[in-house]
């Protein structure tokens, strides 16, 4: 019997074997595709030129239904809107300022990335935190259309993922203070670190509560992002994570799980293996993106150690294989990750983070047609 996409994903997340391994492209902020690569893909598929950015800063798109159908994608997303659309328009020098007051600059070219160039609280004192203009939970555009999206997808044949932008706790704290400054806070200025983490957590918790009030009934998965690792290891020690960050993560996860039956997909780039037991203990159901090119992220080992306790979503290498490999390399990569991760369920095929502008169209298509070769 052929399953619906929703059934296929949910069976896999229950650690059972579906009819085939589910596939996601575009169901989440972190599994979609850069606008430049998307424009080329639509043309290659013989589809009309069109695209809609999820957010200006990310330069990634909402996947259209015609592409979802053409590629056999099993996942669809509900996305929180940009809270201040007027701030998503870059200034003449290519910069924009987020609702948190963080300044970004865009790289040149269609689909060029934004990077952080200024941190507003680098020199702030503890008492000055009270005077900072914190984001407004009730910004008029923030949840515009979310309830309508949820109503339309309540009985969707796709697995539905809830997406809020910039959900980080650790990440937002260092965006505001600067990476070096916040690392010093965690070690030597803990009162400042906790004050900042408290404010960010309270805001994120309230934002999830409102989003889930509007859409939680329609969701199968809810995304939470907070990058904790780089190419070669963690940004902070496991001890520091457990003392300073984990309590806030656990608090937010508990609040989310009170408001929805959706599984929590936790996105953390990099080499995060030493924290997987922590993630599982506080209620993270799915690990994304499974950055296979990072140290200690070998998929066969991860499945052996954690495969009965957490699911994996991602693992298709975007550092080497997708941009620089051949279509056959991409198909071989997907087959390898399926062999490593999909036995007895627990795996959804997806790229390791957003498919970038330099990825050839034939490699994007090979993600979907890997079963045919």
N, C-alpha and C positions, 0 to 999 in steps of 0.2 A: 504494500500500500504506500503511495506517495504521500509524504507528510507536507503540511503547510510549512512555510519558513518559520513561523512562530513555534510550532510544535518541534521542528528540527532543532532550533536553538535551545528551547527549554529542556528537551531530552538530553542534549549534550551537557547542559549546565547541571542537570541532575546526575551526571556521571554515568550515563547510559549511552548505548550506541545508537545513534539515529541512522536514517537511511543513507545519508552522506554527511560529510563534515560541513557544518555551516560556514558561510562566507560573509564577511562584512567589509564594505567599502562605503564610507559616508554616513554610517549610522551614528557617529559621534564626532565631536570636535577633533578628536585625536586619531581618527581612522579615515579621514576624508582625503581630499586631493587638492593640491594647489591650483589656482585658477588658470595658470598658463598650461599646465598639463591637462586640465579638464577641457579647455578649449580645443586642444589638439585631439583629445579622445573623442569628443562629440563629432568633430569633422571626420575622423577615421571610421566612426560608426554610421556615417551618413546622416547625422542629425543636425538640425538647425543650430546656428550659433546662439547660445544663450547661457547665462550663468548668474548666480546670485551669491555674493560673498556672505559667509556666516558672520565674520567680523573683519573690518579693515586690517586690524593688526595681524591677523592670522593669514590673510591672503588665501584662505581656503573656502570651499564652496559647499552649498547645499546640493546634494545629489538629486538630479531630476528623475522622475519615475521612468522615463524612457531609457535612461542609462541603467537604472536599477534593474529593469526588466532585461535589457540586452546582456547584462553581465551576470545575471542570476544571483543578485545580492539578496541576503536573507534578513536584513536589518534596516530599520528606518528610525530616524531620530525626531524628538521634539526638542526644540532649541529655544532657550531664553534669548530675548532680543538684546541688542546693544542698548543700555539704559539711557544714553544720551547720543542719539544718532548724529547730532551736530559735531560731537567731538571725534567722530570717525572720519572726518574730512581732514586730510593732512594740511598743514600750513604750507606756504610757499617753499620753506626750506626742507620739507619732507618729514617734519616732526608732527606728532600728536601727543596729547596728554590724556592719560586714562582717567577714569573716575576716581582712582586712588591718588592721582597727582603724579604718577610716574610718567616720565617723558620717553617717547620712543622715536626712532628715526628709521625711515624706510630706505632699503637698498635700491639702487637704480634698476629699472627694467620692469616689464610686465610680470607681476607675481613676486616681485622682490620682497624679501623678509624685512620685518621690523625688529630692531634690537633696542634694548634699554640704554639710554644715554645719560639719564639723570635720576637720582634717587632723592625724593623730597625730604626725608627725615634723617639723613645722614648725620647732621649736626644737632638734632633735636635732643632736648633734655626730657627727663621723665615728666616734669610738670608741663612741658609744652605739648605733650600728647593731647591734653584736654582741649587745646585751642585749635587742633588740626581739623580741617574740613573733611570729615570722614564721609564715605559714600552714603547716598540716600537710598535706603531700602525701597522706598516708595517712588523712585524715579518713574515718571509716567509710562515710559516705553518698555520698562524692564520685563514685564510679564505680558505685554500686549500679544494677543493671539495664542497664548499658551493653552488656555481653556478650550479654544476652538480646535487647536491641533489635537488635544487629548480626546475631545469628543469624536473627531473624525477618525481617530486611530484606535478607538476603544475595541473594535472588533476587527482590527487589521489582521491580514494574513501574515504580516511581518512581525518579527520580534521588535519591540519598541524600546528605545533607549532615551532616557531623560538626560538633557545636557544643559548645565549652567556654565557660563564662561568664567574663567579665572577663579576657580574654587579653592585654590591653595590656601593653606594656613602658614606653614613654614615658608613657602615660596613668596606669598604676598609680604610677609614680614621682611624678607631680605630684599624684595623689590623696593620696599619703602626705605629701608636703612642702608642698602648697599650690602653686597655679599660679605666683604671683609668686616665691616662694622657689626653686622648681625652675628657673624661667627664669634667675634669678641664678646658681644652681649651674652651669647649662650654660655660662654666660659667664665666671664669675669663680671658681667653686668646683668645678672640674672633677673633682678627686679625689673629692669627695662625690657628684657626679653619677654618675661611673663606678662607685663602690662600690654605689650604690643600683640603678643599671641592671644591674649584674652579678648582684646578688642576685635581682632580679625575673626576669631572663632565665633564670637557672639553675632557678628554680622553674617558670616557664612551660614550659621545655624538658622538664623531668622530667614535668610534668603531661601534655603532649602525648604524650610517649613512652608513658606508661601508658594513656592513652585509645586511642592507635592500636594498642597491643598487643591491646587488647580488641575494637576496632571497625574498625581500618584496612582490613581485607579487604573490608568491606561498603560502603565509602565511595566515592562518585564525586567529592565535593568536601569540602574541610575549610576551616572558617572561621577566620580570624585577624583580630582587630580592634585598631586602634590609631589613634585620631583625631588627625590632624595639621593640620587646616585648619578655618578658620571661614568666615563668610559672604563675607568680602572678601579672604582670603589665608591663607597658612600661619601657623601659630603660631610657627614658627621658620624661619630662613632655610634655603635649600637647603644652604648651606655647613655650618651647624650640624647639619642632619640628617645630612649625609654624614660629618661628623667624629664626632658623638656618638651618633647613634641607628641609622643604617644598619648599622653592624657587628653590633649586637645583633639587629636584624631579620634580617640575612643568616644569622647563626648559627642562629637559631630555624628559619628557612625550610629551611636545609640539613638540619637534624635531622628536620624533618617529612617532607621528601622522601625521606629514607633509610628511612622507616617505612611509607610508603603510596604507591600510584600515584595517589591522589586529587589533583585539581587544587586549588591553594590560592586561595581567594577572600579577598582582602584588603579589609577594610572600613575606610575612612577617610572621615568626613564632611568637607564643606567644599570649599574651593577648593584642590585638590591637584595641579592640572595641572603645575606646575613639577617635581614629583617623579615623574611617571609613568615617565620613562626609568629612574630609579633602581629603582622598583618592579619593572619588567620585568627589569632586569639581575640582581636578586637572586632571581628565581624566582616572583614573584607572577603567577598565570595569569589572574585575574579581578579587576576593580575593582568594588567595591560601596561606597556606594549610588549613585554618580554623581549628586551633589547638584546638579541642574540649575539651581537658583535661586542658586547661589553663583557668584562671579565666575570667569570663564575656564572654565566647565564646559559650554559649548555642545556638544551631542551630535554635531552634524554635524562640527564641528572635531575633536573627540576621535576619532571614527571615522576621519576622513581621516588623522590623524597617527599613530594607534596601533592602528587596527583590525585589522591583520594580526598584531599581536604580543601583544595582550591582549584578553580578552573583557570585556563590560560586563554587569552584573547590577543592575537597579534602574531609576533614571531617571524614574520616574513621580512627579511633584512632590507632596510632602506639605506644603509650606509654603503654597501658594496654591490649587492646583487641587483636590486631594482634599478639603480642609476647606471651601473657599469656592466652588468651581465647581459647575456643574450636571452631571448625568450625561453630557450631550452634551459638556461641556467635558472630562470625564475620558476619554471615548472619543476625542475629538480629540487629547488629550495622548498617549494610548497610540499612536494611529496615527502621530503625529509622531515619537515616539521609535523606533518600529519602522522608519519610513522612514529615519531618521538612522542607526540602529545595526545593523539586522538584515540588511542586504545581505551575502550570502555568510556568513551565520551570525555567531557571536560576540556574541549578545545573548540575555538572559533577562529578560522583563518582570517587574518587581517594584516595589513602592513604595520611595521614598527613605526608608528606615528604617521603623520600626514605624508602622502605621496608628493614628492617635491617637483619643482618646475623642470628639473633636468632629467626626469625619468622618461624614457622613450614610450611612446604610445603602445608599441607592440608588447612592451613588458607589462604595462597595466592590463592589457587584454589577456596576457599569459597568466595573470593571477586568477582569472576566471575560468580559463579553458585548460588548466593544468591536468584535469582528469582525462582529457581527450588524447593526450600524447604519451 
